[in-house]
Amino acid sequence: MKTYYNERIQWVRESRNITQKEITSYLGIEQQQYARYEKGINVMPVTYLKPICKYLGVSADYIIGLGNE
């Protein structure tokens, strides 16, 4: 089941030409694990939200669908 935040994280990452490998290196997790978050196979722990937002340069409000900027 794909949730809204998964789509936004993937869209922002791809629009900035950032690979999954680059973001997983930053997070210190395996690429396969991160891919499962983007695909909605696994629920991403909230502890990754802040570092992902920082790395991608977007707000948590945008990622979780509370804003469009």
DSSP file (Angstrom, degrees, kcal/mol; ACC not computed):
  #  RESIDUE AA STRUCTURE BP1 BP2  ACC     N-H-->O    O-->H-N    N-H-->O    O-->H-N    TCO  KAPPA ALPHA  PHI   PSI    X-CA   Y-CA   Z-CA
    1    1 A M              0   0    0      0, 0.0     2,-0.4     0, 0.0    38,-0.0   0.000 360.0 360.0 360.0 115.7    0.0    0.0    0.0
    2    2 A K        -     0   0    0      4,-0.0     2,-0.2     3,-0.0    38,-0.1  -0.679 360.0-158.4 -86.0 131.1    1.6    3.2   -1.2
    3    3 A T    >>  -     0   0    0     -2,-0.4     4,-1.4    35,-0.1     3,-0.6  -0.662  30.1-104.3-106.4 164.9    1.1    6.2    1.0
    4    4 A Y  H 3> S+     0   0    0      1,-0.3     4,-2.2    -2,-0.2     5,-0.2   0.871 116.7  55.3 -56.1 -43.9    1.4    9.9    0.1
    5    5 A Y  H 3> S+     0   0    0      1,-0.2     4,-2.7     2,-0.2    -1,-0.3   0.860 103.5  56.8 -63.3 -32.8    4.7   10.5    1.8
    6    6 A N  H <> S+     0   0    0     -3,-0.6     4,-2.3     1,-0.2    -1,-0.2   0.936 108.3  46.7 -61.4 -45.4    6.3    7.6   -0.2
    7    7 A E  H  X S+     0   0    0     -4,-1.4     4,-2.6     1,-0.2    -2,-0.2   0.904 113.6  48.0 -64.0 -42.1    5.3    9.3   -3.5
    8    8 A R  H  X S+     0   0    0     -4,-2.2     4,-2.7    55,-0.3     5,-0.3   0.915 111.0  49.6 -68.0 -42.1    6.5   12.7   -2.4
    9    9 A I  H  X S+     0   0    0     -4,-2.7     4,-2.4     1,-0.2     5,-0.2   0.938 114.7  45.1 -61.4 -45.0    9.9   11.4   -1.2
   10   10 A Q  H  X S+     0   0    0     -4,-2.3     4,-2.7    -5,-0.2     5,-0.2   0.923 113.3  49.8 -65.0 -43.6   10.4    9.5   -4.4
   11   11 A W  H  X S+     0   0    0     -4,-2.6     4,-2.6     2,-0.2    -2,-0.2   0.937 113.7  44.7 -62.0 -47.3    9.3   12.5   -6.6
   12   12 A V  H  X S+     0   0    0     -4,-2.7     4,-1.4     2,-0.2    -1,-0.2   0.932 113.9  50.2 -63.5 -45.2   11.6   15.0   -4.8
   13   13 A R  H  <>S+     0   0    0     -4,-2.4     5,-2.6    -5,-0.3     3,-0.4   0.940 115.1  42.6 -58.4 -48.7   14.5   12.6   -4.9
   14   14 A E  H ><5S+     0   0    0     -4,-2.7     3,-1.6     1,-0.2    -1,-0.2   0.875 110.1  56.0 -67.6 -37.5   14.1   11.9   -8.6
   15   15 A S  H 3<5S+     0   0    0     -4,-2.6    -1,-0.2     1,-0.3    -2,-0.2   0.748 110.1  46.9 -67.5 -21.9   13.5   15.5   -9.5
   16   16 A R  T 3<5S-     0   0    0     -4,-1.4    -1,-0.3    -3,-0.4    -2,-0.2   0.269 114.4-118.6-100.2   9.7   16.8   16.4   -7.8
   17   17 A N  T < 5 +     0   0    0     -3,-1.6     2,-0.5     1,-0.2    -3,-0.2   0.870  61.6 151.1  54.6  41.2   18.6   13.6   -9.6
   18   18 A I      < -     0   0    0     -5,-2.6    -1,-0.2    -6,-0.2    -2,-0.1  -0.890  37.7-138.3-102.1 130.4   19.5   12.0   -6.3
   19   19 A T     >  -     0   0    0     -2,-0.5     4,-1.9    -3,-0.1     5,-0.2  -0.444  19.6-117.6 -83.7 160.4   19.9    8.2   -6.4
   20   20 A Q  H  > S+     0   0    0      1,-0.2     4,-2.6     2,-0.2     5,-0.2   0.884 117.0  58.0 -60.3 -37.6   18.6    5.9   -3.8
   21   21 A K  H  > S+     0   0    0      1,-0.2     4,-1.8     2,-0.2    -1,-0.2   0.882 104.7  50.4 -61.9 -39.2   22.2    4.9   -3.1
   22   22 A E  H  > S+     0   0    0      2,-0.2     4,-1.7     1,-0.2    -1,-0.2   0.932 113.7  43.5 -65.0 -45.5   23.2    8.5   -2.3
   23   23 A I  H  X S+     0   0    0     -4,-1.9     4,-2.2     1,-0.2    -2,-0.2   0.868 113.3  51.3 -71.3 -34.8   20.3    9.0    0.1
   24   24 A T  H  X>S+     0   0    0     -4,-2.6     4,-1.9     2,-0.2     5,-1.9   0.847 106.7  54.4 -71.3 -31.4   20.9    5.6    1.8
   25   25 A S  H  <5S+     0   0    0     -4,-1.8    -1,-0.2    -5,-0.2    -2,-0.2   0.910 110.2  47.4 -63.9 -41.2   24.6    6.4    2.2
   26   26 A Y  H  <5S+     0   0    0     -4,-1.7    -2,-0.2     1,-0.2    -1,-0.2   0.893 116.8  42.9 -64.4 -41.3   23.5    9.6    4.0
   27   27 A L  H  <5S-     0   0    0     -4,-2.2    -2,-0.2     2,-0.1    -1,-0.2   0.703 106.7-126.4 -79.8 -20.5   21.0    7.7    6.2
   28   28 A G  T  <5 +     0   0    0     -4,-1.9     2,-0.3     1,-0.3    -3,-0.2   0.832  68.9 117.0  76.3  33.7   23.4    4.8    6.9
   29   29 A I  S   <S-     0   0    0     -5,-1.9    -1,-0.3    -6,-0.1     2,-0.2  -0.817  71.5 -87.6-126.3 168.6   20.9    2.1    5.7
   30   30 A E     >  -     0   0    0     -2,-0.3     4,-1.9     1,-0.1     5,-0.2  -0.479  30.1-127.4 -75.9 146.1   20.8   -0.4    2.9
   31   31 A Q  H  > S+     0   0    0      1,-0.2     4,-2.7     2,-0.2     5,-0.2   0.876 109.8  55.7 -60.0 -39.8   19.4    0.6   -0.5
   32   32 A Q  H  > S+     0   0    0      1,-0.2     4,-1.6     2,-0.2    -1,-0.2   0.888 106.0  51.2 -62.4 -39.3   17.0   -2.3   -0.6
   33   33 A Q  H  > S+     0   0    0      2,-0.2     4,-1.1     1,-0.2    -1,-0.2   0.930 111.9  46.3 -62.9 -46.4   15.6   -1.2    2.8
   34   34 A Y  H >X S+     0   0    0     -4,-1.9     4,-2.1     1,-0.2     3,-0.6   0.897 107.9  56.8 -64.5 -40.9   15.0    2.3    1.5
   35   35 A A  H 3X S+     0   0    0     -4,-2.7     4,-2.2     1,-0.3    -1,-0.2   0.869 102.5  56.0 -58.5 -36.9   13.5    1.1   -1.8
   36   36 A R  H 3X>S+     0   0    0     -4,-1.6     5,-1.8     2,-0.2     6,-1.6   0.826 105.9  51.4 -66.6 -31.3   10.9   -0.8    0.3
   37   37 A Y  H X<5S+     0   0    0     -4,-1.1     3,-0.7    -3,-0.6    -2,-0.2   0.932 110.8  47.3 -68.3 -46.1    9.9    2.5    2.0
   38   38 A E  H 3<5S+     0   0    0     -4,-2.1    -2,-0.2     1,-0.2    -1,-0.2   0.861 113.2  48.6 -64.1 -35.2    9.5    4.3   -1.4
   39   39 A K  H 3<5S-     0   0    0     -4,-2.2    -1,-0.2    -5,-0.2    -2,-0.2   0.611 112.2-120.6 -79.9 -11.2    7.4    1.4   -2.7
   40   40 A G  T <<5S+     0   0    0     -3,-0.7    -3,-0.2    -4,-0.6    -4,-0.1   0.631  79.3 122.2  81.1  13.6    5.3    1.3    0.4
   41   41 A I  S   <S+     0   0    0     -5,-1.8     2,-0.3    -6,-0.2    -4,-0.2   0.902  80.1  26.5 -72.4 -42.0    6.2   -2.3    1.2
   42   42 A N  S    S-     0   0    0     -6,-1.6     2,-0.4    -9,-0.1    -2,-0.3  -0.907  88.8-114.7-118.7 149.5    7.5   -1.3    4.6
   43   43 A V        -     0   0    0     -2,-0.3    -6,-0.1    -3,-0.1    -5,-0.1  -0.709  34.1-122.9 -81.8 129.9    6.5    1.7    6.7
   44   44 A M        -     0   0    0     -2,-0.4     5,-0.1    -7,-0.2     2,-0.1  -0.568  26.7-114.0 -74.7 130.3    9.3    4.2    7.1
   45   45 A P    >   -     0   0    0      0, 0.0     3,-2.0     0, 0.0     4,-0.3  -0.381  19.9-125.6 -62.0 140.8   10.2    4.9   10.7
   46   46 A V  G >> S+     0   0    0      1,-0.3     3,-1.4     2,-0.2     4,-0.6   0.736 104.6  75.5 -61.7 -21.9    9.5    8.5   11.6
   47   47 A T  G 34 S+     0   0    0      1,-0.3    -1,-0.3     2,-0.2     3,-0.1   0.720  92.2  54.3 -63.9 -19.9   13.1    8.8   12.8
   48   48 A Y  G <> S+     0   0    0     -3,-2.0     4,-2.2     1,-0.1    -1,-0.3   0.608  88.0  81.8 -86.8 -12.2   14.1    9.0    9.1
   49   49 A L  H <> S+     0   0    0     -3,-1.4     4,-2.6    -4,-0.3     5,-0.2   0.942  91.0  46.1 -61.4 -50.9   11.8   11.9    8.3
   50   50 A K  H  X S+     0   0    0     -4,-0.6     4,-2.5     1,-0.2     5,-0.2   0.941 115.0  44.7 -61.0 -50.5   14.0   14.7    9.6
   51   51 A P  H  > S+     0   0    0      0, 0.0     4,-2.6     0, 0.0    -1,-0.2   0.881 114.2  50.4 -64.4 -34.4   17.2   13.5    8.0
   52   52 A I  H  X S+     0   0    0     -4,-2.2     4,-2.7     2,-0.2     5,-0.2   0.933 111.4  48.0 -66.1 -44.2   15.5   12.8    4.7
   53   53 A C  H  X>S+     0   0    0     -4,-2.6     5,-1.9    -5,-0.2     4,-1.6   0.912 113.0  48.8 -61.2 -42.5   13.9   16.3    4.7
   54   54 A K  H  <5S+     0   0    0     -4,-2.5    -2,-0.2    -5,-0.2    -1,-0.2   0.935 113.4  46.2 -62.5 -47.0   17.2   17.8    5.4
   55   55 A Y  H  <5S+     0   0    0     -4,-2.6    -2,-0.2     1,-0.2    -1,-0.2   0.894 118.6  41.0 -64.4 -40.8   19.0   15.9    2.7
   56   56 A L  H  <5S-     0   0    0     -4,-2.7    -1,-0.2    -5,-0.2    -2,-0.2   0.636 107.2-125.1 -84.2 -14.0   16.3   16.6    0.1
   57   57 A G  T  <5 +     0   0    0     -4,-1.6     2,-0.3     1,-0.3    -3,-0.2   0.872  68.5 117.7  73.7  38.0   15.8   20.3    1.2
   58   58 A V      < -     0   0    0     -5,-1.9    -1,-0.3    -6,-0.2     2,-0.2  -0.895  65.2-102.7-131.2 162.5   12.1   20.1    1.8
   59   59 A S     >  -     0   0    0     -2,-0.3     4,-1.9     1,-0.1     5,-0.1  -0.490  21.6-125.9 -83.1 155.0    9.8   20.5    4.8
   60   60 A A  H  > S+     0   0    0      1,-0.2     4,-2.6     2,-0.2     6,-0.2   0.854 112.4  61.6 -64.1 -34.6    8.3   17.6    6.8
   61   61 A D  H  4>S+     0   0    0      1,-0.2     5,-2.9     2,-0.2     6,-1.1   0.907 104.8  47.4 -58.2 -41.6    4.9   19.3    6.2
   62   62 A Y  H >45S+     0   0    0      4,-0.2     3,-1.1     3,-0.2    -2,-0.2   0.945 111.4  50.0 -64.4 -47.1    5.4   18.9    2.4
   63   63 A I  H 3<5S+     0   0    0     -4,-1.9   -55,-0.3     1,-0.3    -2,-0.2   0.892 114.2  43.5 -61.0 -41.5    6.5   15.3    2.7
   64   64 A I  T 3<5S-     0   0    0     -4,-2.6    -1,-0.3    -5,-0.1    -2,-0.2   0.431 119.8-106.4 -89.3   3.2    3.5   14.3    4.9
   65   65 A G  T < 5S+     0   0    0     -3,-1.1    -3,-0.2    -4,-0.5    -4,-0.1   0.658  86.4 117.9  89.7  16.2    1.0   16.3    2.8
   66   66 A L  S   <S+     0   0    0     -5,-2.9     2,-0.3    -6,-0.2    -4,-0.2   0.569  82.5  19.8 -89.3  -9.3    0.3   19.3    5.0
   67   67 A G        -     0   0    0     -6,-1.1    -2,-0.2    -5,-0.1    -1,-0.1  -0.963  61.1-139.1-151.4 165.7    1.7   21.7    2.5
   68   68 A N              0   0    0     -2,-0.3    -6,-0.1     1,-0.1    -1,-0.0   0.187 360.0 360.0-114.8  15.9    2.5   22.0   -1.1
   69   69 A E              0   0    0      0, 0.0    -1,-0.1     0, 0.0   -10,-0.1   0.366 360.0 360.0-124.3 360.0    5.8   23.9   -0.9
